Amino acid sequence: MSIILSAGHTPSSWGASGVNGLREHNVAREYTQALFEALVSLGVPSWVLPWDMSLSGKIQLVNFTFSNGIALDIHLNAFNKKATGAEMFYRAGDLRGFTMGKAILEEHCRVTGLKNRGMKLAAMSARGSLGWTSRLPSGILMELCFMDNPEDIQRMPKPTEWASGISGAIASVLDKEK
Protein backbone atom coordinates (compact mmCIF):
# COMPACT_ATOMS: atom_id res chain seq x y z
CA MET A 1 0.00 0.00 0.00
CA SER A 2 1.16 3.52 -0.72
CA ILE A 3 0.82 6.83 1.08
CA ILE A 4 -0.19 9.84 -0.97
CA LEU A 5 0.56 13.20 0.61
CA SER A 6 -0.99 16.57 -0.07
CA ALA A 7 -0.36 19.98 1.46
CA GLY A 8 -3.69 21.67 2.03
CA HIS A 9 -4.67 24.51 -0.29
CA THR A 10 -2.46 26.03 -3.03
CA PRO A 11 0.09 28.83 -3.38
CA SER A 12 -2.62 31.12 -4.79
CA SER A 13 -5.28 30.11 -2.26
CA TRP A 14 -3.23 29.53 0.86
CA GLY A 15 -5.95 28.87 3.44
CA ALA A 16 -5.68 30.17 6.99
CA SER A 17 -3.35 32.85 8.29
CA GLY A 18 -1.47 32.46 11.51
CA VAL A 19 0.95 33.97 13.97
CA ASN A 20 3.60 36.26 12.47
CA GLY A 21 2.01 36.17 9.00
CA LEU A 22 2.29 32.41 8.54
CA ARG A 23 0.25 31.04 5.65
CA GLU A 24 -1.35 27.62 5.96
CA HIS A 25 -0.25 26.26 2.59
CA ASN A 26 3.38 27.24 3.14
CA VAL A 27 3.56 25.59 6.56
CA ALA A 28 1.68 22.51 5.36
CA ARG A 29 4.15 22.18 2.46
CA GLU A 30 7.13 22.12 4.81
CA TYR A 31 5.63 19.35 6.94
CA THR A 32 4.34 17.41 3.92
CA GLN A 33 7.75 17.47 2.21
CA ALA A 34 9.54 16.41 5.39
CA LEU A 35 7.10 13.54 5.90
CA PHE A 36 7.55 12.41 2.29
CA GLU A 37 11.34 12.33 2.69
CA ALA A 38 11.09 10.43 5.99
CA LEU A 39 8.70 7.86 4.49
CA VAL A 40 10.96 7.32 1.47
CA SER A 41 13.95 6.80 3.78
CA LEU A 42 11.96 4.01 5.50
CA GLY A 43 11.11 2.42 2.16
CA VAL A 44 7.41 3.28 2.36
CA PRO A 45 5.95 3.78 -1.15
CA SER A 46 4.99 7.47 -1.04
CA TRP A 47 4.04 10.29 -3.38
CA VAL A 48 3.49 14.01 -2.96
CA LEU A 49 0.82 15.65 -5.08
CA PRO A 50 1.77 18.84 -6.97
CA TRP A 51 1.66 21.89 -4.70
CA ASP A 52 -0.31 24.01 -7.13
CA MET A 53 -2.91 21.42 -8.15
CA SER A 54 -6.54 22.17 -7.31
CA LEU A 55 -8.45 20.00 -4.85
CA SER A 56 -10.53 18.46 -7.63
CA GLY A 57 -7.36 17.79 -9.64
CA LYS A 58 -5.73 16.10 -6.65
CA ILE A 59 -8.79 13.95 -6.04
CA GLN A 60 -8.94 12.91 -9.70
CA LEU A 61 -5.23 12.02 -9.73
CA VAL A 62 -5.48 9.95 -6.53
CA ASN A 63 -8.59 8.12 -7.75
CA PHE A 64 -7.07 7.37 -11.14
CA THR A 65 -3.49 6.54 -10.11
CA PHE A 66 -3.44 5.61 -6.42
CA SER A 67 -6.89 4.23 -5.66
CA ASN A 68 -5.52 1.55 -3.33
CA GLY A 69 -3.44 3.96 -1.23
CA ILE A 70 -4.18 6.09 1.79
CA ALA A 71 -4.25 9.80 0.99
CA LEU A 72 -3.25 12.23 3.77
CA ASP A 73 -4.02 15.93 3.34
CA ILE A 74 -2.14 18.13 5.83
CA HIS A 75 -3.76 21.35 7.07
CA LEU A 76 -3.57 23.80 9.96
CA ASN A 77 -6.56 25.24 11.78
CA ALA A 78 -7.34 28.83 12.72
CA PHE A 79 -10.25 30.05 14.79
CA ASN A 80 -10.10 32.52 17.67
CA LYS A 81 -6.42 32.58 18.69
CA LYS A 82 -7.33 30.48 21.77
CA ALA A 83 -8.52 27.15 20.36
CA THR A 84 -5.90 24.43 20.68
CA GLY A 85 -5.07 20.94 19.55
CA ALA A 86 -4.88 18.59 16.58
CA GLU A 87 -7.56 16.51 14.92
CA MET A 88 -8.03 14.05 12.08
CA PHE A 89 -11.04 13.76 9.78
CA TYR A 90 -12.09 10.58 8.01
CA ARG A 91 -15.08 9.17 6.11
CA ALA A 92 -17.60 6.96 7.92
CA GLY A 93 -16.89 3.33 7.10
CA ASP A 94 -13.26 3.92 6.08
CA LEU A 95 -11.52 1.55 8.51
CA ARG A 96 -8.13 1.84 6.78
CA GLY A 97 -8.23 5.62 6.96
CA PHE A 98 -9.45 5.55 10.55
CA THR A 99 -6.70 3.15 11.65
CA MET A 100 -3.94 5.10 9.92
CA GLY A 101 -5.32 8.47 11.01
CA LYS A 102 -5.58 7.41 14.64
CA ALA A 103 -1.96 6.21 14.71
CA ILE A 104 -0.73 9.44 13.10
CA LEU A 105 -2.81 11.65 15.40
CA GLU A 106 -1.71 9.86 18.55
CA GLU A 107 1.97 10.07 17.59
CA HIS A 108 1.58 13.72 16.58
CA CYS A 109 0.04 14.63 19.94
CA ARG A 110 2.69 12.62 21.81
CA VAL A 111 5.49 14.43 19.97
CA THR A 112 3.99 17.94 20.20
CA GLY A 113 2.18 17.76 23.53
CA LEU A 114 -0.88 19.22 21.81
CA LYS A 115 -4.38 18.32 22.90
CA ASN A 116 -5.77 15.39 20.93
CA ARG A 117 -9.11 16.68 19.65
CA GLY A 118 -9.79 13.20 18.28
CA MET A 119 -10.78 11.31 15.20
CA LYS A 120 -13.77 13.02 13.65
CA LEU A 121 -16.14 12.14 10.89
CA ALA A 122 -15.83 14.58 8.00
CA ALA A 123 -19.47 15.48 8.57
CA MET A 124 -18.34 16.99 11.91
CA SER A 125 -16.05 19.50 10.20
CA ALA A 126 -16.92 23.19 10.18
CA ARG A 127 -17.89 22.77 6.51
CA GLY A 128 -20.10 19.76 7.20
CA SER A 129 -18.38 17.80 4.44
CA LEU A 130 -14.85 17.41 3.11
CA GLY A 131 -14.22 16.55 -0.52
CA TRP A 132 -10.92 14.91 0.41
CA THR A 133 -12.63 12.31 2.55
CA SER A 134 -15.90 11.94 0.67
CA ARG A 135 -14.46 11.56 -2.83
CA LEU A 136 -11.51 9.25 -2.10
CA PRO A 137 -11.58 5.55 -1.16
CA SER A 138 -9.31 6.21 1.82
CA GLY A 139 -8.66 9.90 2.41
CA ILE A 140 -7.81 11.45 5.77
CA LEU A 141 -7.38 15.13 6.56
CA MET A 142 -5.21 16.25 9.45
CA GLU A 143 -5.27 19.60 11.21
CA LEU A 144 -1.80 19.85 12.80
CA CYS A 145 -2.59 22.68 15.22
CA PHE A 146 -4.28 26.06 15.48
CA MET A 147 -1.81 28.27 13.68
CA ASP A 148 -3.42 31.46 15.02
CA ASN A 149 -2.70 30.32 18.60
CA PRO A 150 0.90 31.28 19.48
CA GLU A 151 1.21 28.43 22.00
CA ASP A 152 0.05 25.80 19.49
CA ILE A 153 2.39 26.91 16.73
CA GLN A 154 5.33 27.03 19.17
CA ARG A 155 4.70 23.38 20.08
CA MET A 156 5.27 22.29 16.50
CA PRO A 157 8.77 20.84 16.16
CA LYS A 158 10.89 21.41 13.09
CA PRO A 159 9.36 19.57 10.14
CA THR A 160 12.14 16.96 9.94
CA GLU A 161 11.88 16.16 13.66
CA TRP A 162 8.10 15.86 13.42
CA ALA A 163 8.29 13.69 10.30
CA SER A 164 10.64 11.23 11.97
CA GLY A 165 8.01 10.20 14.52
CA ILE A 166 5.03 10.37 12.16
CA SER A 167 6.74 8.27 9.49
CA GLY A 168 7.46 5.61 12.10
CA ALA A 169 3.77 5.49 13.09
CA ILE A 170 2.77 5.14 9.42
CA ALA A 171 5.30 2.37 8.79
CA SER A 172 4.08 0.52 11.89
CA VAL A 173 0.46 0.52 10.67
CA LEU A 174 1.54 -0.62 7.21
CA ASP A 175 3.62 -3.46 8.71
CA LYS A 176 0.56 -4.70 10.61
CA GLU A 177 -1.46 -4.76 7.38
CA LYS A 178 0.99 -7.12 5.66
Buried (B, 14 or more C-beta within 10 A) or exposed (E): BBBBBBBBBBEEEBBBBBBEEBBBBBBBBBBBBBBBBBBBEEEBEBBBBEBEBEBEEBBEBBBEEBEEBBBBBBBBBBEEBEBBBBBBBBBEEBEBBBBBBBBBBBBBBEBBEBBBBEBBBBBEBEEEEBBBBEBBBBBBBBBBBBBBBEEBBEBBBEBBEBBBBBBBBBBEBBEEEE
